[in-house]
Amino acid sequence: MRESLDLSMFVKREGGLSHLDLAVEGIGCAGCIRKIEGGLKRIPGIVDARLNFTNRRLAVDWQADLLEASDVISALERIGYRAHPFEPERAESDEARYARWLLKCLAVAGFAAMNIMLLSVSVWSGGATDMTPETRDFFHWLSALIALPAAAYAGQPFFHGALRAIRARQLNMDVPISLGVLLALGMSVVETMSHAEHAYFDSAVMLLFFLLCGRYVDHAVRRKRKKVTAGATVYAGSISYSGALTMRVSAAGAGTLIDEVERLLARAVTSRSRYLRLADRAARLYAPVVHTAAALTAIGWLLAGASLHDSIIAAIAVLIITCPCALALAIPAVQVVASGALFRAGVILNAGDAVERLAEVDTVVFDKTGTLTLPQPHVDNAAAVDPDLIETAARLALSSHHPLAAAMAREVRDQIPYAGAVEEPGQGVRAVIDGVEARLGSPAFCGVAGAAGGSSESEPGTSLIAFAHGTRSAIFAVRQKLRGDAALVTKSLTGCGLDLHILSGDRPAAVAPVAARLGISQWRGALDPAQKIAAIEALQAQGRRVLMVGDGLNDAPALAAAHVSLSPISAAHIAQANADAVFLGDRLEPVRDALAIARRARALMQQNLWLAVIYNAIAVPIAVAGYVTPLIAAVAMSGSSILVTLNALRARRRSEDGRRVSATLGGADTPRLRSP
């Protein structure tokens, strides 16, 4: 009764349905999505279950008259997962605590592995010299003294995962890992007690060390590290990259655009979280294959007349030598190196699996304002006007709050407004300068007629602001300027076979000339957030892998709905929070570089997985044949892990010019661009 009362505080009820957001513990791979969602949906009364793999948040809807919240949590426990109501503060603290725990386990395994290897090297050297059996046994017992407690602590991340899987009558990668470690340690103790020549303490602990390296790196890559400081103002629509915030509400409202955006975001993010990573797909096959190989090895040796002892030793050797160290490092190692290459290209990742999704893109959707164009408008004809006149007009603009005046104000060198300036709302600003009245604002307010440098207000995307001071006057054309390399980048992307679109909330009359200038034939204007999502989902329904590039509040749901997304550093906070990566600077080139680097990184991931497969194809027959010694097992494990790590380092090579980047994307005659 007490549990039901506590849970009811977190349950939302509407129209006969109950809704609860849960934080789920023990989620290790994207395969958990299928297990949890599928398991819950089979329970009568549960209408929907959606797991966000990124933040381990499970949203469950059920019929209020059939189930209680406690029934949902109990059902999760039967599947093999513990859960509690999702609270931001607790979720963040759990995430940080888990990271610290993994690091401690890694440190213990590393320290133990180094010391055990020193003892093992002495034993191996002693085999060729005059080491007595008593000394060898002493070294083995010292190894056991280090290995057993170290493995008991450092192996907990895998032991816990294996226990959850076994209780749920399922297999995951933690099961063969745990089985191999425990059997290796157990048999090593037996061998030591029997005064045998070899023991597997070093192999078991090294296995844990390499696997913990991969798990910690993968976890670190997934975490977001930006922090929205104490005393700062938090605007509606802002999202914290990480951590819990304590805020004082100074203004609130319902039914606003931000409410609609948040509703669309919840659906879009949940949909995208179902993406299954390359490592998860490979891991699905690993557990059953390894178990089958080890079992067949033991059975085969028994049928061949070997003793139970020798048969078990051969099976353990198979489990050890097929350890997933290389598999565990194959993807995270490339992710880390590729993240560094992307950073040097001006791209900062927000999502650990963004590299894989970027590599799969075949369609790029751009927002217009603030994305293809620079975020701030500028005076287009400033070079054609007398510099002293611009300086005077720009100083006068400092006293105005109008957006066009802000564009003028950025042209001033002396950031000191004129004394006595008066702003007339809807008209402009005026002040007496050197005894003569000066005015900045609409042409009518300033008494100025004509166009600026051939521009007219009817030209799409252009606004006019006039200035008059005595006999001097001018009309300035203010517009949002395209990013300097936008045309070259879009031409490069098109030449590489990518399909380009523009989806903008701006007027069609303002979108059309931009699309024409960039050679993008597929564009739409005057779209609200829901319409942008619908357009992206329509493309994805055709099998497209969409990259969305946007910066505004109305782009946030579309960024979350796309297969992968990028946002400029000047974007609204909510857009940056829902983008998979943020690019720096005023150029569009990082978008192209991100695609090139990601494709190269994904190729390296696939190479690493094949290296792991080839390694096992060579090592398993040797182990099955009974030729594997502890030395061979240790060297093989270390060698495979070092090999995939060295291959991953190739992802840090970044092309020094646009021709190489374009070649990576697949284009042959694309223009050369300067690297940032």
N, C-alpha and C positions, 0 to 999 in steps of 0.2 A: 504493500500500500504506500509506503514511504517512497519507493522507487518510482511508482506510477505518478505520485504527486510531484516529485522533482522533475520528471520528464515532461509533465504536462506544461511546465513553464516554457518549454522550447517548441511545443507542437502548435502549428497553425491549422485552423479548421475553416473550411469554406465549401459550401455546397455538398455536404455529406462526405467530403474527403478530408483526411488529415495529412499534413505535410511536416516532415522533420528533416533537418540537416544534421548529418552525423560525421564526426571525424573517425576514420577507420584506421586502426593500427595494423602494422604488418604487411602493408602493400609493397611488394618488391619489384613487380614488373607489370607491364600493361596487360598480361594475361589475367591478372586479378580482376580486371574489368569484366571479362566474360564470366568468370566464376561467380562474382558477387552479383552482378546484374541478372545473370541467368538464373542463379539460385534463388534470388528473392522473387523474381517475376513468376516462378513456378508455384509460389505460395498463394493459395486462394485468399483474395482480399487485397493483395498488393497490386495496385494499378500501374505504377511505374517506379523504376529505380535507375538513377543516373549517377555514375561515379566519375568525378573529376580527378584524373590520375595525377595532375600537377600538384594539387593541394590536398589530395586524399579526402576530399569532401564528397559525401554520399547524400544525394537528395532522394527521399522516398515519399511516395504518395500511396495512401491506402484507404480503404473504405472504413470510415470511423465506426460503423456499427458491427464490424467483423473482427477488428484487431485493435490492440493497444500498442503504444510506443514500445513497451517492454517486450511485446511479441516480436517486433522487428529486430530489436537488439539480440534477443534469444536466437532468432533465425540466423543472424549473422554469426553468432558463436558456433552454431551447428555447422555452418559452412567453413568455419575455421578462422574467423576474424573477430577481434574485439573492437567495440565502438563505444563512443560516448557523444553527447550533444556537441555540435561544432560551436566552439567559442574562439574568436580570433586570438585572444590573449593566450589561451591554453594551447591552441594550435601552433603558435609561434614558439612558445617555450618548449613544447614537445619536439619541434623540429630542431631547435638549437641543442636541446639535450641529447637527441639522437646523434647529431653530428659530433658532439664532444665524446659520446660513448664510442662511436666508430673510430675516432682518432685514438682513443685510449687503447682499444682493442688492437689497432694497427701498430701502435708503439710497442705493446707487449709482445705481439707476434714477431715484430722486427728484431727486438732485443733478444728474444729467445732464439730466433733462427740464426742470428750471427754467432751466438755462443755455442749452439749445438753444432753448427758447421765447423767451428774450430776443433771441437772434439772429434767430429767425424773425419776431418782431414787427417787428424793424428791416427785414427784407427786405420784409415785407408793406407797411409804411409807405413804404418806398423806392419801391415800385411806383407809388405815387401822387405821388411827388415826383421829384427829379432824381438818384436813386441810379444810379451808373454800373454797367454790367455787370461790370466788374472788381471793384468793391466787393461786389456781390451774390455773385459767385463766391467771393470771399474769405470772406464770412460762411458760405456753404455748406460750404467746406472746413473752417472752424473747427467747424461743426456735425458734420461727419464725424469730425473728430479727437476730439470728445467722444463721439459716439454709437457709433462702432464698438467701441472697447474696453469702453464701458459695457454695451452690448448683449451683447457676448461673455461678460461676467461675469454680469450680472443675468439674462440669458436662460437660464442653465444649468438651472434647475429645469424649464423647459419643453422645452429641447433634449434633456435626458436622457430625459424621459418620452416624447418623440416618437420618439427612436431606439429605445427599448425596444419601443414599439408597432410600428414599422416592421419591426424584426427578427422580431417575432412575427407579421408580416403582418396587423396589426390597426390600427384607427384609434381614437384618443382625442382629447380636446379639445386636447392639447398639439400635435398634428400641424398643424392649421390655424393655431394661434398661431405656432408656429415658422416655418411656411411664409410666413405673412404678414409676420412681422418680417424674415426673411432676404430675401424678395423686395423688400420696401420699402427695406431698407438697400442691397441690391445695385443696384436701379434708381435709387436716389437718388445713388449714386456715379456711375453711368453718366450720369445727367442733369447732375450737377455737371461731369463731364469734358466734356460736350457744351455747356456754358454755357447750359443750359436755365433757364427762369425759376423753376421750382418744384422742390423736393426734399421727401422724406418722412421726413427724420431725426427731426423732432419727433414725428410721428405714431407711428413705430415705438417710440421710447423711452417715450412716454406710455402706449402700449399695455402695455408691460412693467410700468410703474409701477402702473397700475390693477389689472392682473391679480395682481401680487405683493401688493398691498394685500389683495385678496380671499383669496389663498392663505394669507397670514400670519395674517389674522384667523381664518380657518377652523381653521388649525392651533392657534392660541392657545386658541380656544374648546374644542377637544377635550381639551386637556391638563388634568390634575387637579393641584391645587397644594397640597394639604394635606400636612403633613409631621409619622404615628403617633408626639422629641428624644433626644440622647445620654444614656444612663443610665436611660432609662425602661424600665419593665417591659412586656413584650409578652406578652399572654395568648394561649392557644390559641384560634384562631378570628379573631384580629385580622388585618387586611389593610392593607398600606401603600398609601396613595392614590397615591404616586409615589416613585420612588427605590429603591435597594437598601439593605437593612439587614444589618448584621453583628451576629449575636445569639449568646448563649451559652445553650444548652439546659439548663435546670435541672430540667425534668420532661418526660417523653415517654410516649406510649402509643399503642397501635394498636387498631383496632376500636371506637373511641369514636364518639360522636355527631358530633364535628367531622369525622372521616374521611368519614362518610356525607354530611355537608353539603357538604364539598369536592367529592366525586364528583358530587353532584347539581348543584353550581354549574358545574362544567366543562361539563356537557351543556347546562344552561340558558343560559349566557352565549353559547356557540357558536351555539345556535339563534337567539337574539335578534339576533346580529351580522349576520344576513342581511338586516336591514331596509335598504331602498333609499331614500335620502333624495330629497327633492323636486328638489334641484339636480342630483343624479346622473341622475335620470330625464330631466330637461330636457337634460342634457349629452349623453345618448345620441343625440339627434337632431341636435345642433349640427354635429358634424364632417362627416357626409356632406352635409348641406344646404349648408353653406358651400363645401365643395369643389366641389359640383355647380354652385352659382351662379357661382363664379369661373371654372370651366372653360367653362361655357356662355357667359359674358360674352366671354371671349377668342375662342372659336370664332365667336360671333355677329358680333363686330367684324371678324374676318378675312373671314368670308363677305360682310360688307357692303362690303368693299373697303378697310378700314383697314390701315395698316402693322402689321408685327409689333410695333414699338415701342409704337404707340398701343394696340394690343390688350392687350399685357401691362400697360401702365399702367392701363387700365380694370379688368383682372382684379385687379391689386394694390389698386386703390381699393376694390373689392368686399370683398376680404379684410380690409382695414383698417377700413372703415366698419362691417363686420359683426363687429368684434372682440367677444369675449365679456366685455368689461369689466363691462357692466351685469349679465350673467349671473353672472359671478364674484363680484360684490358683492351681488347680490340677496338671497341667503340669509344669508351671514355677517354682513352689516350688520344685518339684522333680528335675528339671533341675539344679537349683542352688545347691542343696545338692549333687547331683551326680557329678556336676562339681568340687566340693570340694574333693569328694572321688577320682575322676580321677586325680586331681592335686597331691594328696598324693601318688597316684600310679605312678606318673611321666608322666602324660598325661595332656596337656594343650589344651582346646577346642578353636577352631576358629569359630565354627558355633553353634548357639543355638539349632538346631534340630539334631545335630550330634548324640546325645545320642539315640534318637529314631531310627535313621538309623543304628547305630551300633548294636542295639538289633535285627535287622532283618537279619543280615548277615548270609549267608549259604555257601559263597565261599570267600576264601582269596587268593589274587594275590600278590605275592612278586616280587619286583625288586631284582636283585642279589647284584651288586656292591654298597657298601655303605648302604645297607639295611639289607640283610642277613649277609653280611660281614661288618667288621668295616670300617669306611670311609678312614682310612689311612693304607697303607701297612706297614708291620713290618718285622724285621729280624727273620725268623722262627727258625734258628739254633743257635741263639745267646748263648744259654746255653751250647752248645757243644764247644765253642771257648774260648780261654784264655781271661779273662777280660781285661788285659792290652793291648792285641792286638786289642780288640774291641774298647777300649777307644782311641787308636791311630788312627784307621781307621775312627772312628766316628768324631774325631776332624778334620781330613783331609776332610771328607764329608761336613763339614760346608762351605767349599770354592767352592762347586759345586752347580749348579742350576738344576741338573738332578733329576727327581722324585725318582729314586732309591737311590740316595745319600741322599735325604731328609729323607728317611726311616732309613738309617744308622745314620744320624745326630741325630735322636731322641734317640739313645743309649748312647750319650755322657753325662758325668756329668759336664765337664768343657766346657762351651759354648764360648771358645776362639779359633778362627781358627789359624792355623799355618801361620806364616809370610812367604811371598814370594811364596805362593801356586799359581800354574798356571793350569787353566782348558783348556784342549784340546777338542774342540767340537766333540761329537760323540765317544770319546775315554775314557776320564776320567780326573782325576785331579792328579797333582804330586807336591811334595814339599820335601825340604831337611830337615830331622828330625834327630838331633843328628849326623850331618855330613854324613848321609846316605840317598839316595833318597828313598822316599816312593811313591807308586802309588796306586790309587783306581779307578777302572773302569772295563772295559771288561777284561775277562781272557787273551785275546791276548795282550792288552795294558799292563797288569801287568806281562805277561810272566808266568802265572799260568795255569796249566791244572788240570782236574779232577773234581769231583762233591763235593757238600757240604752235608755231612751227609747223603749220599745216594740219594740226590735230583739230578735232572737233568733238564736242560732247557726244555726238551721235556715234563716234567710233567706239566699238565694244571695249569695255574694260578701262576706259579713260574718263577721268573727271577733271574739271577745270577749276583752278583757283586763281583769282586775279589779285593784282597789287597795284596801288597807285600812290605816288608820293610827289606832289607838285606836278611838274611836267613829265615826270618819269612814270612809266607804267609797263606792265608785262602781264601775260597770261601764262600760267604754268600748267603743263599737262601732267597729271598725277595718275600713275597706273601701277599695278602689281607686275613686276618684271619677271620673266621666265628665268629659272635658274640658268646660269651661264652655259652649262654643258647639257641642258635638257635635250636639245635637238640631236646632238651627237650620241647621247646615251640611248635615246629612244630608237634612233636609226640603227645603232649597234644591236640592240635587243631584237628589233624586227629582223635584222639580217641574220640573226642566230636562230630564227624560226619561232620565236616567242610571239604569242598573240597579245596585242596591247589594246587596252580599253581605258576610257576615262569615265568615271562615275562621279558627278559633282552635284553639290547642292546649289551651285550658282546658276544664274539665268542661262538658258541655252544660248542666247545671243552673246554671252561672255565666254562660253565654253567653245563655241564653234571656231573662232579664229585661233585659239590655242591648239585645238585638235588639228586644224589645217596646217598650222606652222610646224607641228611636230610629226605630221604624216600619220596621225592616228585616225582611222576612218570610223571606228566603233566608239561612239561616245553618247552620253546622256546627261542632261542637266535637270535642275530643279528637283532633285531626289531627296527625300527625307531618309532617316536612318533605316526604317523598315524596308523601304524600296531598295536601298543599297544592299541590304542583306538578301532580299529576294533576288536581285540581279546576280549576286555572287553564288547563291544556292542554285540558281538556274544553270550557271556555267558548270558548277560542280556536279550537277545532275547529268551533264553531258560527258562526265568523266574527266573534266579539266582539273588540274592542280593549280589553284589560284594563289598568286602572291598579291596581297593588297598593300598599297602604299598610301597612307593618309595621315592627316595631322589634326583634324578637328574633332570637336565633341560629337558631331553627327557621324564621324567615321569610326568611332570606337566599337560599336557592334559589328560593323563590317570587318574591322581588323580582327576581331575575335572569331568571326564566322569563317574567314578565309582559311585555306590550308596552311598558310604561313603569312606573316605580316611584318612590315617595316614602317617605322615612323621617324620623321626628322626630329632632331633634338629640340626644335622650336615648337613642337606640337603641344596641344593641350595635355595636361597631366593624365586625364583619363584615357587619351589615345595612346600615350607612351606606355601606360600600365598594361594595356591590352595588346600591345604589339609584341611580337617575338623578338624584335631587335630594334635598336634606335641608331640612326646614322647621324654623324656630326657634320658641321660645316654648311656652306651655302651651295655646294655642288651636288648633283644627282649621281655622280660617278660611284659612290659607295654602294648604290643599289645593284649596279652591274657587277662590281667587284664581289659583292656578297654572293651573288649567284655563281660566279666563277669559282670562288674559293670553296663554296659548299659542294659544288659538283666534284671538285678534286678531292675534297675530304670524304665524300661518300664513296668515291672509287677506292680510296685508301681503306675505308672501313670494310668494304667488300673484299679487298685484297687480304686484309688481316684475318677475316673470317675464313677465307680459303687457305691462308697459311696455317690456321689452327686445324682445319680439316686435313690438309696434307700432312701436317705433323702427326696427327692421330692415325692417319692411314699408314704411316711408316712405323710409328711407335707401338701401336696395338698388336700387330703380328709378332713383333719382337717380344712383347710382354706375354702374349698368349703362349709363345713357344718356350717361355720360362728362362729367357736369357737376360732378364732385367735384374741388375743389382741395385742396391741403394745409390751407388755412385751414378749409374746410368739414369736412374729415375730422377735424381736431384738435378743432374746436368740437363736432362731433357726438359724438365719443368722450367728451369731457369732460362734455358736457351730459347724455348718457344715464347716466353714472356718478353725476353730481351728483343727477339726478332720483331714481334708486332709493335713494340715500343719504338724501335728504330725506324720501322716503316711509317709509323704515325708521325714522326718528326718531319717527314717530307711535306706534311701539310702546312708547315710554317713558311715554305718557299712561296713568296708572292711575286707575281709578274711585275716587272719594272715599267712596263709600258702597256698601252691598250691593246696592241697587236697580240701579245701573249695571252692576255685576259680573254680577248675575243676568240682566240684559238681554243682556249679551254671551254668556252661556251659553245663552240662549234662553228663560229663564223670565220670566213676566209678573207673577205675584203672589207671588213668593218673599219671605221676610222680610228686613227691613233689618238688616245686621250692621255693627257698628263695625269700621273698618279698624284694623289693628294699628299 
